[in-house]
Amino acid sequence: MITEIVQFDLPAGMTRDEAVALYQGTVPRWEANEKLVRKYYLFDAEAGIGGGVYLWPSVEDAKAAHDAAWCDMAEKTYGSRPRFQYFETPLIVDNAR
């Protein structure tokens, strides 16, 4: 498994409610992606950063979902290009299970 962290700078003054409204519009796309294991949406008002944490079977799957067209869309929607980090995820603890 691979954990991908995606971050982008939000427009100055964007509220949590505004960010969540934009995020909600992306939910169907991610629900339809059969490779995506899990996604967490991120919002940091103080730092002005939004993003997501994704769990994927492979880096290739992550990069395919976040291709150049997606980066262009994210920049148009949120006002900045996304930044990506990838981590091997050898173990997962799921206490909610």
Gaussian input, Z-matrix of N, CA and C with variables (Angstrom, degrees):
# hf/3-21g

backbone

0 1
 N
 C     1     B1
 C     2     B2     1     A1
 N     3     B3     2     A2     1     D1
 C     4     B4     3     A3     2     D2
 C     5     B5     4     A4     3     D3
 N     6     B6     5     A5     4     D4
 C     7     B7     6     A6     5     D5
 C     8     B8     7     A7     6     D6
 N     9     B9     8     A8     7     D7
 C    10    B10     9     A9     8     D8
 C    11    B11    10    A10     9     D9
 N    12    B12    11    A11    10    D10
 C    13    B13    12    A12    11    D11
 C    14    B14    13    A13    12    D12
 N    15    B15    14    A14    13    D13
 C    16    B16    15    A15    14    D14
 C    17    B17    16    A16    15    D15
 N    18    B18    17    A17    16    D16
 C    19    B19    18    A18    17    D17
 C    20    B20    19    A19    18    D18
 N    21    B21    20    A20    19    D19
 C    22    B22    21    A21    20    D20
 C    23    B23    22    A22    21    D21
 N    24    B24    23    A23    22    D22
 C    25    B25    24    A24    23    D23
 C    26    B26    25    A25    24    D24
 N    27    B27    26    A26    25    D25
 C    28    B28    27    A27    26    D26
 C    29    B29    28    A28    27    D27
 N    30    B30    29    A29    28    D28
 C    31    B31    30    A30    29    D29
 C    32    B32    31    A31    30    D30
 N    33    B33    32    A32    31    D31
 C    34    B34    33    A33    32    D32
 C    35    B35    34    A34    33    D33
 N    36    B36    35    A35    34    D34
 C    37    B37    36    A36    35    D35
 C    38    B38    37    A37    36    D36
 N    39    B39    38    A38    37    D37
 C    40    B40    39    A39    38    D38
 C    41    B41    40    A40    39    D39
 N    42    B42    41    A41    40    D40
 C    43    B43    42    A42    41    D41
 C    44    B44    43    A43    42    D42
 N    45    B45    44    A44    43    D43
 C    46    B46    45    A45    44    D44
 C    47    B47    46    A46    45    D45
 N    48    B48    47    A47    46    D46
 C    49    B49    48    A48    47    D47
 C    50    B50    49    A49    48    D48
 N    51    B51    50    A50    49    D49
 C    52    B52    51    A51    50    D50
 C    53    B53    52    A52    51    D51
 N    54    B54    53    A53    52    D52
 C    55    B55    54    A54    53    D53
 C    56    B56    55    A55    54    D54
 N    57    B57    56    A56    55    D55
 C    58    B58    57    A57    56    D56
 C    59    B59    58    A58    57    D57
 N    60    B60    59    A59    58    D58
 C    61    B61    60    A60    59    D59
 C    62    B62    61    A61    60    D60
 N    63    B63    62    A62    61    D61
 C    64    B64    63    A63    62    D62
 C    65    B65    64    A64    63    D63
 N    66    B66    65    A65    64    D64
 C    67    B67    66    A66    65    D65
 C    68    B68    67    A67    66    D66
 N    69    B69    68    A68    67    D67
 C    70    B70    69    A69    68    D68
 C    71    B71    70    A70    69    D69
 N    72    B72    71    A71    70    D70
 C    73    B73    72    A72    71    D71
 C    74    B74    73    A73    72    D72
 N    75    B75    74    A74    73    D73
 C    76    B76    75    A75    74    D74
 C    77    B77    76    A76    75    D75
 N    78    B78    77    A77    76    D76
 C    79    B79    78    A78    77    D77
 C    80    B80    79    A79    78    D78
 N    81    B81    80    A80    79    D79
 C    82    B82    81    A81    80    D80
 C    83    B83    82    A82    81    D81
 N    84    B84    83    A83    82    D82
 C    85    B85    84    A84    83    D83
 C    86    B86    85    A85    84    D84
 N    87    B87    86    A86    85    D85
 C    88    B88    87    A87    86    D86
 C    89    B89    88    A88    87    D87
 N    90    B90    89    A89    88    D88
 C    91    B91    90    A90    89    D89
 C    92    B92    91    A91    90    D90
 N    93    B93    92    A92    91    D91
 C    94    B94    93    A93    92    D92
 C    95    B95    94    A94    93    D93
 N    96    B96    95    A95    94    D94
 C    97    B97    96    A96    95    D95
 C    98    B98    97    A97    96    D96
 N    99    B99    98    A98    97    D97
 C   100   B100    99    A99    98    D98
 C   101   B101   100   A100    99    D99
 N   102   B102   101   A101   100   D100
 C   103   B103   102   A102   101   D101
 C   104   B104   103   A103   102   D102
 N   105   B105   104   A104   103   D103
 C   106   B106   105   A105   104   D104
 C   107   B107   106   A106   105   D105
 N   108   B108   107   A107   106   D106
 C   109   B109   108   A108   107   D107
 C   110   B110   109   A109   108   D108
 N   111   B111   110   A110   109   D109
 C   112   B112   111   A111   110   D110
 C   113   B113   112   A112   111   D111
 N   114   B114   113   A113   112   D112
 C   115   B115   114   A114   113   D113
 C   116   B116   115   A115   114   D114
 N   117   B117   116   A116   115   D115
 C   118   B118   117   A117   116   D116
 C   119   B119   118   A118   117   D117
 N   120   B120   119   A119   118   D118
 C   121   B121   120   A120   119   D119
 C   122   B122   121   A121   120   D120
 N   123   B123   122   A122   121   D121
 C   124   B124   123   A123   122   D122
 C   125   B125   124   A124   123   D123
 N   126   B126   125   A125   124   D124
 C   127   B127   126   A126   125   D125
 C   128   B128   127   A127   126   D126
 N   129   B129   128   A128   127   D127
 C   130   B130   129   A129   128   D128
 C   131   B131   130   A130   129   D129
 N   132   B132   131   A131   130   D130
 C   133   B133   132   A132   131   D131
 C   134   B134   133   A133   132   D132
 N   135   B135   134   A134   133   D133
 C   136   B136   135   A135   134   D134
 C   137   B137   136   A136   135   D135
 N   138   B138   137   A137   136   D136
 C   139   B139   138   A138   137   D137
 C   140   B140   139   A139   138   D138
 N   141   B141   140   A140   139   D139
 C   142   B142   141   A141   140   D140
 C   143   B143   142   A142   141   D141
 N   144   B144   143   A143   142   D142
 C   145   B145   144   A144   143   D143
 C   146   B146   145   A145   144   D144
 N   147   B147   146   A146   145   D145
 C   148   B148   147   A147   146   D146
 C   149   B149   148   A148   147   D147
 N   150   B150   149   A149   148   D148
 C   151   B151   150   A150   149   D149
 C   152   B152   151   A151   150   D150
 N   153   B153   152   A152   151   D151
 C   154   B154   153   A153   152   D152
 C   155   B155   154   A154   153   D153
 N   156   B156   155   A155   154   D154
 C   157   B157   156   A156   155   D155
 C   158   B158   157   A157   156   D156
 N   159   B159   158   A158   157   D157
 C   160   B160   159   A159   158   D158
 C   161   B161   160   A160   159   D159
 N   162   B162   161   A161   160   D160
 C   163   B163   162   A162   161   D161
 C   164   B164   163   A163   162   D162
 N   165   B165   164   A164   163   D163
 C   166   B166   165   A165   164   D164
 C   167   B167   166   A166   165   D165
 N   168   B168   167   A167   166   D166
 C   169   B169   168   A168   167   D167
 C   170   B170   169   A169   168   D168
 N   171   B171   170   A170   169   D169
 C   172   B172   171   A171   170   D170
 C   173   B173   172   A172   171   D171
 N   174   B174   173   A173   172   D172
 C   175   B175   174   A174   173   D173
 C   176   B176   175   A175   174   D174
 N   177   B177   176   A176   175   D175
 C   178   B178   177   A177   176   D176
 C   179   B179   178   A178   177   D177
 N   180   B180   179   A179   178   D178
 C   181   B181   180   A180   179   D179
 C   182   B182   181   A181   180   D180
 N   183   B183   182   A182   181   D181
 C   184   B184   183   A183   182   D182
 C   185   B185   184   A184   183   D183
 N   186   B186   185   A185   184   D184
 C   187   B187   186   A186   185   D185
 C   188   B188   187   A187   186   D186
 N   189   B189   188   A188   187   D187
 C   190   B190   189   A189   188   D188
 C   191   B191   190   A190   189   D189
 N   192   B192   191   A191   190   D190
 C   193   B193   192   A192   191   D191
 C   194   B194   193   A193   192   D192
 N   195   B195   194   A194   193   D193
 C   196   B196   195   A195   194   D194
 C   197   B197   196   A196   195   D195
 N   198   B198   197   A197   196   D196
 C   199   B199   198   A198   197   D197
 C   200   B200   199   A199   198   D198
 N   201   B201   200   A200   199   D199
 C   202   B202   201   A201   200   D200
 C   203   B203   202   A202   201   D201
 N   204   B204   203   A203   202   D202
 C   205   B205   204   A204   203   D203
 C   206   B206   205   A205   204   D204
 N   207   B207   206   A206   205   D205
 C   208   B208   207   A207   206   D206
 C   209   B209   208   A208   207   D207
 N   210   B210   209   A209   208   D208
 C   211   B211   210   A210   209   D209
 C   212   B212   211   A211   210   D210
 N   213   B213   212   A212   211   D211
 C   214   B214   213   A213   212   D212
 C   215   B215   214   A214   213   D213
 N   216   B216   215   A215   214   D214
 C   217   B217   216   A216   215   D215
 C   218   B218   217   A217   216   D216
 N   219   B219   218   A218   217   D217
 C   220   B220   219   A219   218   D218
 C   221   B221   220   A220   219   D219
 N   222   B222   221   A221   220   D220
 C   223   B223   222   A222   221   D221
 C   224   B224   223   A223   222   D222
 N   225   B225   224   A224   223   D223
 C   226   B226   225   A225   224   D224
 C   227   B227   226   A226   225   D225
 N   228   B228   227   A227   226   D226
 C   229   B229   228   A228   227   D227
 C   230   B230   229   A229   228   D228
 N   231   B231   230   A230   229   D229
 C   232   B232   231   A231   230   D230
 C   233   B233   232   A232   231   D231
 N   234   B234   233   A233   232   D232
 C   235   B235   234   A234   233   D233
 C   236   B236   235   A235   234   D234
 N   237   B237   236   A236   235   D235
 C   238   B238   237   A237   236   D236
 C   239   B239   238   A238   237   D237
 N   240   B240   239   A239   238   D238
 C   241   B241   240   A240   239   D239
 C   242   B242   241   A241   240   D240
 N   243   B243   242   A242   241   D241
 C   244   B244   243   A243   242   D242
 C   245   B245   244   A244   243   D243
 N   246   B246   245   A245   244   D244
 C   247   B247   246   A246   245   D245
 C   248   B248   247   A247   246   D246
 N   249   B249   248   A248   247   D247
 C   250   B250   249   A249   248   D248
 C   251   B251   250   A250   249   D249
 N   252   B252   251   A251   250   D250
 C   253   B253   252   A252   251   D251
 C   254   B254   253   A253   252   D252
 N   255   B255   254   A254   253   D253
 C   256   B256   255   A255   254   D254
 C   257   B257   256   A256   255   D255
 N   258   B258   257   A257   256   D256
 C   259   B259   258   A258   257   D257
 C   260   B260   259   A259   258   D258
 N   261   B261   260   A260   259   D259
 C   262   B262   261   A261   260   D260
 C   263   B263   262   A262   261   D261
 N   264   B264   263   A263   262   D262
 C   265   B265   264   A264   263   D263
 C   266   B266   265   A265   264   D264
 N   267   B267   266   A266   265   D265
 C   268   B268   267   A267   266   D266
 C   269   B269   268   A268   267   D267
 N   270   B270   269   A269   268   D268
 C   271   B271   270   A270   269   D269
 C   272   B272   271   A271   270   D270
 N   273   B273   272   A272   271   D271
 C   274   B274   273   A273   272   D272
 C   275   B275   274   A274   273   D273
 N   276   B276   275   A275   274   D274
 C   277   B277   276   A276   275   D275
 C   278   B278   277   A277   276   D276
 N   279   B279   278   A278   277   D277
 C   280   B280   279   A279   278   D278
 C   281   B281   280   A280   279   D279
 N   282   B282   281   A281   280   D280
 C   283   B283   282   A282   281   D281
 C   284   B284   283   A283   282   D282
 N   285   B285   284   A284   283   D283
 C   286   B286   285   A285   284   D284
 C   287   B287   286   A286   285   D285
 N   288   B288   287   A287   286   D286
 C   289   B289   288   A288   287   D287
 C   290   B290   289   A289   288   D288

   B1=1.4498
   B2=1.5271
   B3=1.3330
   B4=1.4512
   B5=1.5198
   B6=1.3154
   B7=1.4562
   B8=1.5138
   B9=1.3251
   B10=1.4625
   B11=1.5228
   B12=1.3246
   B13=1.4576
   B14=1.5231
   B15=1.3264
   B16=1.4625
   B17=1.5259
   B18=1.3334
   B19=1.4643
   B20=1.5202
   B21=1.3256
   B22=1.4603
   B23=1.5182
   B24=1.3313
   B25=1.4572
   B26=1.5191
   B27=1.3181
   B28=1.4606
   B29=1.5253
   B30=1.3186
   B31=1.4624
   B32=1.5316
   B33=1.3166
   B34=1.4668
   B35=1.5226
   B36=1.3342
   B37=1.4575
   B38=1.5138
   B39=1.3249
   B40=1.4717
   B41=1.5235
   B42=1.3150
   B43=1.4626
   B44=1.5295
   B45=1.3175
   B46=1.4603
   B47=1.5237
   B48=1.3324
   B49=1.4628
   B50=1.5241
   B51=1.3215
   B52=1.4653
   B53=1.5277
   B54=1.3297
   B55=1.4639
   B56=1.5250
   B57=1.3273
   B58=1.4655
   B59=1.5288
   B60=1.3159
   B61=1.4659
   B62=1.5290
   B63=1.3331
   B64=1.4635
   B65=1.5261
   B66=1.3169
   B67=1.4678
   B68=1.5300
   B69=1.3184
   B70=1.4672
   B71=1.5270
   B72=1.3181
   B73=1.4551
   B74=1.5103
   B75=1.3412
   B76=1.4645
   B77=1.5272
   B78=1.3210
   B79=1.4744
   B80=1.5330
   B81=1.3282
   B82=1.4683
   B83=1.5272
   B84=1.3203
   B85=1.4749
   B86=1.5313
   B87=1.3261
   B88=1.4651
   B89=1.5210
   B90=1.3172
   B91=1.4657
   B92=1.5284
   B93=1.3175
   B94=1.4647
   B95=1.5262
   B96=1.3257
   B97=1.4652
   B98=1.5334
   B99=1.3135
   B100=1.4639
   B101=1.5255
   B102=1.3160
   B103=1.4692
   B104=1.5219
   B105=1.3278
   B106=1.4610
   B107=1.5255
   B108=1.3238
   B109=1.4603
   B110=1.5295
   B111=1.3382
   B112=1.4612
   B113=1.5207
   B114=1.3316
   B115=1.4570
   B116=1.5159
   B117=1.3409
   B118=1.4555
   B119=1.5217
   B120=1.3171
   B121=1.4634
   B122=1.5317
   B123=1.3313
   B124=1.4548
   B125=1.5245
   B126=1.3380
   B127=1.4584
   B128=1.5141
   B129=1.3367
   B130=1.4664
   B131=1.5200
   B132=1.3297
   B133=1.4639
   B134=1.5174
   B135=1.3271
   B136=1.4640
   B137=1.5277
   B138=1.3254
   B139=1.4685
   B140=1.5252
   B141=1.3361
   B142=1.4611
   B143=1.5109
   B144=1.3346
   B145=1.4634
   B146=1.5256
   B147=1.3127
   B148=1.4543
   B149=1.5145
   B150=1.3208
   B151=1.4548
   B152=1.5023
   B153=1.3209
   B154=1.4496
   B155=1.5135
   B156=1.3119
   B157=1.4606
   B158=1.5216
   B159=1.3263
   B160=1.4627
   B161=1.5154
   B162=1.3014
   B163=1.4637
   B164=1.5309
   B165=1.3231
   B166=1.4675
   B167=1.5251
   B168=1.3349
   B169=1.4623
   B170=1.5329
   B171=1.3620
   B172=1.4707
   B173=1.5284
   B174=1.3233
   B175=1.4635
   B176=1.5219
   B177=1.3196
   B178=1.4641
   B179=1.5248
   B180=1.3305
   B181=1.4627
   B182=1.5286
   B183=1.3232
   B184=1.4678
   B185=1.5224
   B186=1.3119
   B187=1.4678
   B188=1.5209
   B189=1.3098
   B190=1.4619
   B191=1.5302
   B192=1.3252
   B193=1.4612
   B194=1.5244
   B195=1.3130
   B196=1.4640
   B197=1.5312
   B198=1.3117
   B199=1.4738
   B200=1.5359
   B201=1.3262
   B202=1.4633
   B203=1.5280
   B204=1.3227
   B205=1.4698
   B206=1.5261
   B207=1.3355
   B208=1.4620
   B209=1.5265
   B210=1.3373
   B211=1.4707
   B212=1.5242
   B213=1.3328
   B214=1.4642
   B215=1.5226
   B216=1.3341
   B217=1.4570
   B218=1.5296
   B219=1.3209
   B220=1.4610
   B221=1.5257
   B222=1.3187
   B223=1.4602
   B224=1.5322
   B225=1.3150
   B226=1.4662
   B227=1.5325
   B228=1.3223
   B229=1.4645
   B230=1.5216
   B231=1.3422
   B232=1.4638
   B233=1.5254
   B234=1.3358
   B235=1.4529
   B236=1.5087
   B237=1.3428
   B238=1.4695
   B239=1.5259
   B240=1.3342
   B241=1.4577
   B242=1.5199
   B243=1.3223
   B244=1.4669
   B245=1.5296
   B246=1.3295
   B247=1.4691
   B248=1.5333
   B249=1.3201
   B250=1.4636
   B251=1.5192
   B252=1.3328
   B253=1.4666
   B254=1.5201
   B255=1.3294
   B256=1.4647
   B257=1.5249
   B258=1.3225
   B259=1.4599
   B260=1.5178
   B261=1.3166
   B262=1.4555
   B263=1.5205
   B264=1.3225
   B265=1.4673
   B266=1.5295
   B267=1.3314
   B268=1.4642
   B269=1.5314
   B270=1.3412
   B271=1.4608
   B272=1.5253
   B273=1.3179
   B274=1.4592
   B275=1.5143
   B276=1.3180
   B277=1.4590
   B278=1.5215
   B279=1.3154
   B280=1.4605
   B281=1.5174
   B282=1.3120
   B283=1.4670
   B284=1.5215
   B285=1.3252
   B286=1.4623
   B287=1.5225
   B288=1.3077
   B289=1.4563
   B290=1.4884
   A1=109.40
   A2=113.52
   A3=121.75
   A4=108.90
   A5=116.73
   A6=121.62
   A7=107.31
   A8=114.81
   A9=121.94
   A10=107.45
   A11=116.26
   A12=121.31
   A13=107.28
   A14=115.28
   A15=122.53
   A16=107.03
   A17=116.09
   A18=120.81
   A19=109.52
   A20=115.11
   A21=120.61
   A22=107.98
   A23=114.93
   A24=120.61
   A25=108.42
   A26=115.38
   A27=121.10
   A28=110.16
   A29=116.98
   A30=119.13
   A31=110.35
   A32=116.46
   A33=121.40
   A34=110.23
   A35=115.14
   A36=120.81
   A37=115.80
   A38=117.97
   A39=118.56
   A40=109.43
   A41=115.59
   A42=120.63
   A43=110.64
   A44=114.73
   A45=120.61
   A46=109.80
   A47=116.85
   A48=120.21
   A49=111.73
   A50=117.19
   A51=120.83
   A52=110.87
   A53=116.31
   A54=119.94
   A55=110.68
   A56=116.87
   A57=120.39
   A58=110.35
   A59=117.63
   A60=120.29
   A61=110.37
   A62=117.48
   A63=120.19
   A64=110.71
   A65=116.47
   A66=120.84
   A67=110.95
   A68=116.77
   A69=120.02
   A70=111.48
   A71=116.42
   A72=119.78
   A73=114.01
   A74=117.26
   A75=120.96
   A76=113.11
   A77=117.01
   A78=120.17
   A79=112.87
   A80=120.58
   A81=118.92
   A82=113.64
   A83=116.77
   A84=119.68
   A85=110.35
   A86=115.98
   A87=118.70
   A88=112.08
   A89=117.91
   A90=120.09
   A91=110.88
   A92=117.03
   A93=121.16
   A94=113.13
   A95=117.59
   A96=120.66
   A97=109.19
   A98=116.33
   A99=121.20
   A100=113.71
   A101=117.37
   A102=120.69
   A103=112.70
   A104=117.12
   A105=120.78
   A106=110.48
   A107=115.51
   A108=120.83
   A109=109.77
   A110=115.91
   A111=120.62
   A112=108.97
   A113=116.13
   A114=121.29
   A115=109.80
   A116=115.45
   A117=123.47
   A118=107.31
   A119=117.39
   A120=121.83
   A121=108.87
   A122=116.19
   A123=122.07
   A124=110.99
   A125=115.95
   A126=121.71
   A127=108.78
   A128=116.31
   A129=122.51
   A130=107.39
   A131=116.80
   A132=121.62
   A133=111.77
   A134=116.53
   A135=120.50
   A136=111.78
   A137=116.60
   A138=120.83
   A139=112.61
   A140=116.81
   A141=120.17
   A142=113.31
   A143=115.60
   A144=121.19
   A145=109.62
   A146=115.65
   A147=122.61
   A148=108.36
   A149=115.51
   A150=118.62
   A151=112.54
   A152=114.12
   A153=120.19
   A154=111.39
   A155=114.58
   A156=122.70
   A157=105.57
   A158=115.51
   A159=122.51
   A160=109.19
   A161=115.87
   A162=122.02
   A163=107.08
   A164=115.96
   A165=123.52
   A166=110.48
   A167=117.32
   A168=120.07
   A169=112.48
   A170=117.38
   A171=119.84
   A172=110.51
   A173=115.68
   A174=121.60
   A175=109.94
   A176=116.90
   A177=120.69
   A178=111.22
   A179=116.69
   A180=120.75
   A181=110.56
   A182=116.48
   A183=120.91
   A184=110.65
   A185=116.23
   A186=120.29
   A187=111.99
   A188=117.45
   A189=120.41
   A190=110.70
   A191=116.70
   A192=120.44
   A193=111.93
   A194=116.72
   A195=121.95
   A196=109.64
   A197=114.80
   A198=120.65
   A199=110.09
   A200=116.37
   A201=121.65
   A202=111.77
   A203=117.36
   A204=120.49
   A205=110.47
   A206=117.23
   A207=120.09
   A208=110.08
   A209=117.24
   A210=120.68
   A211=110.90
   A212=117.17
   A213=121.26
   A214=110.61
   A215=116.69
   A216=121.49
   A217=110.66
   A218=116.92
   A219=120.89
   A220=110.62
   A221=116.56
   A222=119.88
   A223=110.90
   A224=116.53
   A225=120.77
   A226=110.68
   A227=117.28
   A228=121.99
   A229=112.65
   A230=116.62
   A231=120.80
   A232=114.17
   A233=117.80
   A234=120.43
   A235=116.25
   A236=117.99
   A237=119.55
   A238=110.21
   A239=115.70
   A240=121.08
   A241=109.19
   A242=117.27
   A243=120.27
   A244=111.85
   A245=114.03
   A246=123.11
   A247=107.08
   A248=116.69
   A249=121.46
   A250=111.56
   A251=115.04
   A252=122.91
   A253=107.37
   A254=116.08
   A255=121.76
   A256=109.11
   A257=114.84
   A258=121.08
   A259=109.53
   A260=116.43
   A261=119.55
   A262=106.79
   A263=116.50
   A264=121.85
   A265=108.09
   A266=116.50
   A267=118.96
   A268=114.46
   A269=117.19
   A270=120.59
   A271=109.83
   A272=115.70
   A273=121.42
   A274=107.39
   A275=116.79
   A276=122.90
   A277=106.46
   A278=117.63
   A279=121.67
   A280=108.79
   A281=116.54
   A282=121.03
   A283=112.74
   A284=117.78
   A285=119.95
   A286=111.41
   A287=116.24
   A288=121.31
   A289=109.32
   D1=153.94
   D2=178.93
   D3=-127.78
   D4=133.19
   D5=170.51
   D6=-101.21
   D7=127.58
   D8=178.17
   D9=-113.87
   D10=129.27
   D11=175.03
   D12=-110.49
   D13=123.71
   D14=-179.91
   D15=-116.47
   D16=129.08
   D17=177.60
   D18=-131.61
   D19=149.67
   D20=173.72
   D21=-149.09
   D22=152.23
   D23=177.19
   D24=-78.10
   D25=132.85
   D26=178.81
   D27=-89.44
   D28=156.43
   D29=175.30
   D30=-58.71
   D31=144.18
   D32=-179.37
   D33=-54.08
   D34=131.19
   D35=176.07
   D36=82.06
   D37=2.27
   D38=178.99
   D39=-62.25
   D40=129.98
   D41=-179.42
   D42=-86.33
   D43=166.10
   D44=176.10
   D45=-59.27
   D46=-45.02
   D47=-179.05
   D48=-60.98
   D49=-40.05
   D50=178.22
   D51=-65.27
   D52=-43.05
   D53=179.14
   D54=-64.82
   D55=-44.32
   D56=-179.57
   D57=-62.12
   D58=-38.70
   D59=178.30
   D60=-61.65
   D61=-41.66
   D62=176.60
   D63=-66.24
   D64=-43.63
   D65=179.51
   D66=-59.50
   D67=-43.29
   D68=-177.44
   D69=-58.90
   D70=-31.99
   D71=177.59
   D72=-67.33
   D73=-17.51
   D74=-179.50
   D75=-94.90
   D76=-10.95
   D77=-175.47
   D78=-56.12
   D79=-46.84
   D80=-179.29
   D81=-58.38
   D82=-37.86
   D83=178.41
   D84=-59.99
   D85=-46.20
   D86=-177.39
   D87=-73.25
   D88=-33.80
   D89=175.83
   D90=-63.69
   D91=-30.45
   D92=-178.50
   D93=-82.34
   D94=-12.03
   D95=-178.90
   D96=-81.85
   D97=106.57
   D98=-175.11
   D99=-69.21
   D100=-17.63
   D101=178.78
   D102=-82.92
   D103=-25.04
   D104=-177.53
   D105=-69.89
   D106=126.01
   D107=178.06
   D108=-84.93
   D109=-46.56
   D110=-176.07
   D111=-160.87
   D112=150.97
   D113=175.28
   D114=-139.36
   D115=138.49
   D116=173.10
   D117=-120.01
   D118=128.18
   D119=176.58
   D120=-85.34
   D121=142.82
   D122=-177.11
   D123=-118.91
   D124=144.50
   D125=175.37
   D126=-149.59
   D127=125.32
   D128=177.00
   D129=-127.03
   D130=98.96
   D131=-176.78
   D132=-62.99
   D133=-41.75
   D134=-176.43
   D135=-63.52
   D136=-42.51
   D137=-179.33
   D138=-88.04
   D139=-13.55
   D140=-177.99
   D141=69.09
   D142=38.30
   D143=-176.44
   D144=-121.37
   D145=138.32
   D146=172.18
   D147=-123.34
   D148=174.67
   D149=177.45
   D150=159.20
   D151=-157.64
   D152=-178.90
   D153=-156.70
   D154=156.51
   D155=172.00
   D156=-117.23
   D157=125.45
   D158=-173.78
   D159=-121.31
   D160=145.06
   D161=172.64
   D162=-114.02
   D163=122.89
   D164=-175.78
   D165=-127.43
   D166=157.08
   D167=172.59
   D168=-66.07
   D169=-32.21
   D170=-176.33
   D171=-153.69
   D172=162.32
   D173=174.80
   D174=-61.78
   D175=-37.37
   D176=179.57
   D177=-59.85
   D178=-40.48
   D179=177.68
   D180=-64.04
   D181=-42.24
   D182=179.16
   D183=-62.32
   D184=-47.82
   D185=-177.92
   D186=-67.63
   D187=-32.09
   D188=177.35
   D189=-66.51
   D190=-36.76
   D191=179.98
   D192=-75.00
   D193=-28.44
   D194=-178.19
   D195=-113.40
   D196=58.05
   D197=-178.87
   D198=-79.34
   D199=-175.35
   D200=-177.29
   D201=-59.44
   D202=-39.32
   D203=179.73
   D204=-64.20
   D205=-40.36
   D206=178.20
   D207=-65.52
   D208=-42.12
   D209=178.96
   D210=-61.30
   D211=-40.07
   D212=177.01
   D213=-62.32
   D214=-43.56
   D215=179.07
   D216=-63.59
   D217=-43.14
   D218=179.95
   D219=-62.97
   D220=-41.79
   D221=179.17
   D222=-63.34
   D223=-41.75
   D224=178.72
   D225=-65.51
   D226=-41.01
   D227=-176.55
   D228=-74.63
   D229=-44.88
   D230=-172.21
   D231=-105.67
   D232=-11.06
   D233=175.74
   D234=92.00
   D235=3.13
   D236=177.40
   D237=-153.90
   D238=157.42
   D239=176.83
   D240=-72.96
   D241=140.95
   D242=178.16
   D243=-74.34
   D244=155.35
   D245=174.98
   D246=-115.39
   D247=143.48
   D248=-173.37
   D249=-124.76
   D250=141.89
   D251=170.01
   D252=-133.63
   D253=144.36
   D254=-179.72
   D255=-127.76
   D256=136.28
   D257=-179.77
   D258=-134.28
   D259=135.19
   D260=169.24
   D261=-65.05
   D262=139.48
   D263=-178.23
   D264=-121.55
   D265=86.96
   D266=-174.18
   D267=-77.24
   D268=-20.71
   D269=-179.36
   D270=-142.41
   D271=147.73
   D272=176.11
   D273=-133.92
   D274=132.34
   D275=171.67
   D276=-107.62
   D277=123.27
   D278=-178.53
   D279=-122.93
   D280=89.22
   D281=-178.09
   D282=-71.77
   D283=-19.58
   D284=178.82
   D285=-71.84
   D286=-23.32
   D287=179.54
   D288=-65.29

